[in-house]
Amino acid sequence: MDNIILIGMPGSGKSSVGVVLAKALGYRFLDVDLVIQEQEGALLQDILDRLGAQAFLDVERDAICALSCRRTVIAPGGSCVCREASMDHLRQLGTVVYLSLSLEDVEERIHNLATRGIAMAPGETMADVYRYREPLYRRYAHLTVPAHGQSLAETVEAVKLALAAHRRADQS
């Protein structure tokens, strides 16, 4: 398929990069968090508070597995890697790009931890979430693009260059 899926930690720029990348490529943009909010009729944090993290991950998996699109940049939630079925479906839909950030960068960018809608177990820290998810992002990604120390435009350009190189490699 010809979709592009941006994965990474909360604050890595999946939505911001996704909107600009979609515009640059003439693609649609789809934010899975917004799809879940619309389906559930509530904000992500309210859904998490009501269901708990594990049940939320199932809701997220169901939303992801229902996706069917073409020529779309998809920004799933950072927790998409927590359910193998989610990632299997996203990998079938297109090229998965990991927007890589260090834990320090994530902590610097995320200030509203209690209201951001991040799937975390009670007592978990962002460091715990990062240690669990980061190897999964690397495992599921077709490409990894660093998202540190550059502007939004530079990150979008880096993703475009990585995608072009990936396509050339696939054709040879």
Secondary structure, DSSP 4 states (H G I P E B T S, - for coil): --EEEEE-STTS-HHHHHHHHHHHHT-EEEEHHHHHHHHHTS-HHHHHHHH-HHHHHHHHHHHHHT---SSEEEE--GGGGGSHHHHHHHHHHEEEEEEE--HHHHHHH---TTTS-----TT--HHHHHHHHHHHHHHH-SEEEE-SSS-HHHHHHHHHHHHHHHHHHHH-
